[in-house]
Amino acid sequence: MKTVLLVDDDTEFSELGARIFEYIGCEVYTAQSIAEAKEWLASTRFDHVFLDFMLPDGSGIHLIDFIRGQNINVNITLITGHPSVKTAIASLCDEQIDYLTKPIQADDVKGVLFKENTSNKSANTSIKRHFGCLIGESTAAKNLVTMIERVAKTNANVLLIGESGVGKEIVAKAIHNASQCQGEQVSVNCGAITKDLIGSELFGHEKGAFTGAVAQKKGVFEQAENGTLFLDEVTEMPIDMQPNLLRVLETQKVTRVGGNKQIPVNCRVVSATNRTMAEIAEKKVLREDIYFRLAVFPIEIPPLRERKEDIALLSDFFLAELNKEYKTQYQFSPSSKEVLYAHHWPGNIRELKHCIHRAFIMAEPTKQCINIDKIEPSPFAGTVVQTQLAPSATQVTHASQQPIVNAPEIDVGKTIEEVEKELIYKTLESVAGNKTLAAKLLGISTKTLYNRLNAYDEPQQ
């Protein structure tokens, strides 16, 4: 896991940036000034600093000078919201410094976080990736490739249906790449946005539209102009917000929150859900008129157990990525592939990836060999979690599992703040102090968690 420091005085951008870093698996800290950034750098080791070019107490270049003067070993990426100075920033950047322009996307961040020397051959160049991202040569994978090729020639909206962990985001990226559209792919998780903010996130808002709206903001429909908008977990969108989405899909126009002007938008909408068709209809989590707008071309992504021929290929790819990141040359033991093939993989490709990552960590460095002799079954596979039988929060969990946190006892007379504090500390204890994972379990941002912890450490008046 990479540790990132995001230095930007725009609170709204910092919140969004923190979400992106958490989404790709980073531990993220934030600072709003050069002075605050220096304090973090003096006390914490970072892998990467993402730095706004213009800050309240000086230029980002001043912080770069400080980092180099203190011989701090950290990668740096400059960020600017002003495209007009993009050329000037590019001239300041060398092999140690990258640059990005706002708005940033997850793929842009990944590109600089995991940047490598292009003169070195990648360890996994022999593994074919369809449309630059999709791996698989099984019959099921080939059928999926065919459907992507066909829908890419149109502008039809696509609904991706599949179990958790099958790679719906990768398929969405493949559709975008195959379409060769001019715009970018913009992704949003409908289940991760609060009901109060989902309208602003999707459609944008005008300055002063609500408390905290200090500037005009474009929604994801506008950001994805001439590109692809990926609505992940679309069935988790509040039912009373769905008519607003339907209106945009029908009219191809958005109205920002607090505004009255209709703005034309043009993008393909790819949505995704891990619910089955029967569950969508039975539980009525998606309006029928919305479904027919989103599912012009539905694609069911097969689970990994139905494309077992791809397990060896995917395993080699994940191991190659780890070898590349950590500059190792590990290989699978002869029996490991058989064990991987025999497993049922209820968590699909995500579970496979985490299993290999855990085995990589546990491997003996002197032997340069990964040995997987057995795979522990997931407690969530085909069962309903029984809270009465929940194991201890302190037990060791596998990479594909999430720790179960025992809720604090609620006694009469306890304040909400006391209950919240106890829950936060118990959650941190259950994940061995991993703040990023704790924040995910609590349903808050990493920044919010740090703010809570800092408040607890302050002396009471």
N, C-alpha and C positions, 0 to 999 in steps of 0.2 A: 504494500500500500504506500503510495506516494503522499508526502506531506506538503501542502501548498499554502502559501501566504498570498492572499488577494488584497492588494492595496488600491482602494478607490473610495473617493468621498461621496459617490452617488449611492445612497442607501438602497434604492430600488435595484440598481444594477448589481450591487454586492449580494443582495438576497438571491437574485436569479443566478448569479455566478456561483454562489455557494451550493445551490441546488444542482447545478451542472456538474460541479466537481464531486459532490456526494454521489451523484448518479453513476459516474464512471469509476467510483471506488476510491476516491481520495479523501484524506483527512484535511479539512480546510480551516484556516484561520483568516480573520479579516482585520484590516486596519484602514483608517480613514485619513491618515496623514503620514508624512515622512517620519515625524517624531514617534508616532505610535508604531510604525513599521520597525524602526530602529530598536524599540523596546522588545518586540517579538524576536527579532534577529539576534538580540543579545542573550535571550533565554531559551530559544528553541531552534533545533536544527530543521531546516526545510530543504526539500528536493528542488522546489521550483517557486519562484516569485513572479506573480502576474501583477503588473504595475501600471497604473494609469499614468499617462504622459503629463497630465496637468493636475496638480494637487494643491490644497489650500495653502501649504507652507513651502511651496517650491515645485520645481520640475522633477519628474521621475528620474531624470538624468542625475540629479543630486544624490538620490538614493543609490543609483548604480555606482557613482563615485565612492560613496561610503562603503558599499559592499566590497568593491575592489580594494579600497584602502585598508579594510580590515581583513583582507584575504579570506573572505567567507566563500566557501565552495558551494555555490548554488546556481542553478540555471535561471535565466531571467527572460521574461516575455513582456514587452511594452504593449499597452492597450491604449487606443485612442477612439474617441467618439467623433473625431473630426477627420473625415476622409481627405480633406484638403491638405492635411499635414502628413498624410500617409507616406508620400515620397520622401519627405524630410526625415521621418522616423526610420524608413528603410535604409537610408544612408548611414544612420547611426548604428545599425545592427550588424553584428559579425557572427561568427560561428557560435558564440556563447549567448547571443541575444537574438530572440525572435520578436515578431510583432504581430498583433492582431487588431482588427478594427471592429468596433461595436456595430450591431449586436453580435456577440460571439455564440457559436454553436458547439455542441458536444464534440462533433467530428473535428472542428478546428482545434479545440483544446487537446483532444487525443493526439492530433498531429504534432503538436509541439511538445507535449508531455513525453511522448514515446518516440521522439525524433531520433534517427540514427543516420550514420554516414552512408550516403547513397552509393559510395564506391565499394562498400562491403556487400557481398552477396548475402541475402537473407537465407536463414537456415530452412525456410519453408517455401522457397520459390518453386519447388517441384510440385507443390500442392495446388491444384487448379481451383481458382475461386471464380465462380460464375458471377458475372456483372461486378467483379471486383471485391465481392464480400461473401458470397454464398458457397458453402462447401458441401459436396455430396455427389456420389455417382450411382447410388442405388436407383431402382426403378421409381420409387416414391419421389426421390429428389429430382430425377429427370422429368417426371410429370409436373413437378412444381416449377422447374425451369421453363418448361413449355408454356405453362399458364402465364408466367411472368412475361415471357417474350410476346405473347399475344395481347395481353392487356396493355403492355407498354406502347403499343402502336395507337392506342386510343387515349382519350382523356377521362375514361370512366372511373368513378369512385370505387374503391376496393375495400372490402371488409375481410380482415384476416381472423380466422377462427382457429384456435388451438390451445392445448393445455399450457399451463405455466411452464416456461423454460424451453419451449420448442424453437425459439428464435424469431418471434414475430417482428421485432425491430430490425433484424437483419434482412428479413424478407421485404419489409417496407423500404429499406435502403436499396435492395436489389431492384425493386420496381422503379424507384427514383433514378437509379443509375441507368437502367435499361431504357428509360423514357428519354434520356438525353435532353432534358428540359433546361431552359436558360437559368431559372431561379434555383434557390437552395432548398434543401429539405429542412423543415422546421418540425421539431417534435415536442409534444406536450402530453403529460400524463394526467388524464382527466380525473383519476382517483386521488391524485396528490394535491389538488388545488382546493382550498376551502370554498364553500358555497358563496361566501361574500366576494371572493376575488375571481371566480371563474369567468364572469362576464368581462372583466377588465383584461384577463389573460387572453381570452379568445378574440375579443372584438376591439380591445384597446380602450383608452379613456382620454378625455380632455383634461387640461389643467384645471384644478379646482373642482373636479366632478365629485370628489368625496374627500374626507379627511386623509391627508397623506398623499394626495394626488398633486404633487408639487410641480409636475411637468406633464406635457402631453406624451402619451405612450401609444405606439402601434401595437395592435393585437397580432396573434400568430397568423391570422388569415392574411393580413397585410404583409407581414414579414415573409410569408411563403409565396409572394407574388411570382407568377410564372414558374413555380416550382411545385413542391409536394408538402402537404401538411399531414403529419402523422399524429392521429389522435389515439394514444394508447389507453387501454382500459376505458373505452368509450361507454360501456354499459354501467360504469360507476358514476357517470354524470348525473346530477340531480334531475329528476323527471321534470321539475318545473322550469329548468333551464333549456330543455330540449326544443321547445317551440322557437326560441331565439336562434338556435342552431339550424333548425329546419328552414327558417326564413332566409338565412344566409345561403344555404344550399340551393334554395329555389330561385332566389333573386340574384345571386352572385354579387351581393352588396352588403356591406357592414355599416352599422352605425355605432360609433364609439360611445361608451358610457359617458353621459353628461353632454353629448353632442346631438345635433339634429341633422347633420349632413350625411347622406348616403355615399359611401365610398366604394367604387367598383373593385372587386377582387377576382383574381384568376389563378386558381391552383387546383391540383388534383388532391382529393382527400382520401388518405389511406387510414382506416381505423382498425382497431384490434380489440379482441376480447378473449378471455380464457373461459368464458361461459359457453355451454353447448347451445345449439339452436333451440332444443326443447326447454332448457332453463331460461333462455331469453323470453320465450313465449309464455312459459308458465308463471314466472315471477314478474313479468311485465316491467323489466328494467329498462327497456328501450321501446319507445313509441313505434307503432307499426309504420307510420308515415316516415319517421326518421330512418327506420331500418331499410326501407325500400330506396331511400335516397343514398344511404351509405353503402348498401350491399348491391350496387349495380352489378358488380363482379365479385361474388364471395369466393374466397380461397380457404380451404381447410388444410392447415399445415399438419402433416402426419407426426405423431409422437416418435421418439427415438426408437422405441421397441418395434415399430413398424418399418424401420429403415436401418436394421442392425448392420447391414453391409457397410454403412458409413461410420461405424464406431471407430474402426482402426484408423480411418482417414482423419476424423476429427481429433482423435487422441494424439496422433502425430503432430497435427497442427497446434494444439494447445501446448504440447511439450516443446515444440519448436519456438513458440512465442515466449515461453518461460526461459528457455536456454538463451534466447536473444536478449531478453531483458536483464538476466543475471550473468550473462557472459559465461555460460556453462555448456557442457556437452553431454548431458545426461541422456541415457537411453532406457527403454523399457526392458525389464527382464523377459526371458522367453515365455514365461507363464502368465505375465500380466495381461497381455492382450486377450487370452482365453477367459480370464476372470472378468475383464471389462465386457466382453461379448456376452457372457452368460447372465449378467445382471439385467434386471427388468427396467431400470431407469425411470422410476415414477417422476423424478424431477427433470427428466429429459436432458437436453444438451447443457443446461445450466448445472445440473447435478454432475454430469460427466466432467465438465470443466473444473468444478470445485474439487471433485474427487482427485483429479490429476494434480491440481495445485497443492492439495494437502499431502499427497504422496511425494511430490517434489520437495516440499519442505522437510518431510521426515526422512528423505533419502540420505544414505551415508555418503558424504562428500568424497571420501577416498575411493569409493567403488564406482562413482559416476553412473549408478544404476538405480532405476526406480523399480521397486518390487511391490506389486499389489497382489497380495495373496487372498484377501477377502474384502468385501464391501459391506459395511454395516447397513441393515435396512433402515430406511427413513421411518420415523414414528408417524409421519403424516401420510404414508402411502396407503391409500384406499381405506383410511379410517377417519373417524371423527375424534378430534382431540378431546379427551375427557378431563375437565378441569379438576375433578375430584381426585384423579389419579396422576396429576401432573408431577413429574420428577422434581427434585430439588433444583433451585435456580443456579446452584453452584456446580452442578455436574458438567463434565466436559462434553461439548457438542461437536458433531462433525461439521465440515465446511458447508454441507448442503442443508443443515438444520439451523433453526433459530432457537436461542435459549428461552426457556419459559420463566417469566419473572413472577414471583409470588407478590400479590398486591399487598401494600402495607395495611396493618390493622387500623380500622377507623374507629376511634374512641370519641364519645360525646365530649365536646369541648375543644377538640383539635380544630385549628384553623385550616382553611384551604391551603394556605402557604406551607403549613407544617406537613400536611399530607403530600403536597406536591414535592417538597424537599425530600421526604422519606422515599417516595416512589423513584425520584431521580437517582438517589444514592444507591437504592437497591438494584435498579437497572444497571448502573455502572458496575456494581459488584458482580452481577451475573455475567457480564461480558468482559470481565478482567480489566476494566477501565477503558475499553475501546469507546471513545466518545462518539465517533461517527456511527458505529453500530447502535449505541445506546440511543442516539438521537432518532435513528430510523425506527427503533422499537417504540419510542415514546411518541412518534408522529410529529416531531418538531425539527427545525433546521439545526445544524451543528452550531451555527452562530447563536441561536436562541439558547441552546444548552449551555454554551460558554457564558452567556450573559447571566443565566440563572446561577451558575456555579460561582461566578465573580461576585454576585449579589450576596450569596450565602457567606462568602469569605469576608465581606465588609463588616466592620464592627457596628453593632447596633447602637443607635442614639438613645 
